[in-house]
Structures are given as structure tokens and as C-alpha cells.
Amino acid sequence: MRTLLLGLGLAALACAAHAQSTAAQVLPGMLVTVGCPPGYTVCYVPYSSANPLPIGGAGVTSTNNSGSITTGGTFQTLLAANAARKGCLIQNPTTATEPLYVSVAVATASASIAKSYSLAPGASFSCASGLAVITDNIAVTAATTAHAFVETDQ
């Protein structure tokens, strides 16, 4: 038996058309073992204008929790642990004159600068990395009281 693993060309398109004409559920980008043309054990369903690459997910509503440091040098909770969190972005404004520290996965009272991410002015921190999202407690601080930060989460 032959295996067709081409993602381009007429052979792959024929394979995709044949696979999609069967009862099997076939999605673009899949390697399938059923519904392939006679003589093929595996075929690839290519992305095309008829089978577009899925982009994005369900829309989410954002919440803006931008604010400022209440007491310089003391961590404050920015986002409590939340298993339903879809993402977040924290920025130290470009107008800042000192770092903003972001502590993750530690109780606010136990947070320390030594174990935090240091954001230079203009730098940002994202809760999402690929498909993973940080859902732990997130706390912030800076040396100066009233140091501003920008935050949006979903």
C-alpha cells in the first residue's frame, strides 16, 4: 500500500476530495486513514480556499484593570487566581521611569522582587503562551507609590 503525504498538487487535492466524499469527518490539515483513494493508506487534507485554515477562536470580552501602585515596594493583587481566565496583558507604560514587577503563582503576601518578572518602561507581560494561559494569582509592585500600570484581561 502507498502513503500519500503531499500537501500540494493535484494528488493531494484528489485525496482530499475523495476523503471528504466519504462518511468520515475530515478537516483541513488532517492526516486521514479512511476515505483515501484506492491504494493509499494515509492521505493529507490540504488547506485551500474551500478548506481554509481556522483562525481565531470565540470572541471574548476584555476588562481593563489599569491602575497604580498603592504603596511603593509592596506587592498588591492585580488578578486573583481564576481558572476561567482566557488571557491578560500587563504593561509598564512607556512614560514610566522605573521597572514594574510582576509576580505569578505566589500569594501576594509572599511575593518578592527576586522571584518576579521585571518590566522595563514600555515592556509588557502576557498571561498567554501558545494555548496555555496563566490562571494563578498575579501581583504587581514598583518602587514608587502611584506608579501607573496598564492591564487588560479576559
Helices and strands as residue ranges (DSSP letters): H 9-20, E 31-32, E 43-44, E 63-64, E 67-68, E 76-79, E 88-91, E 100-104, G 108-110, G 113-115, E 117-119, E 124-126, E 128-129, E 132-133, E 138-141, E 148-153
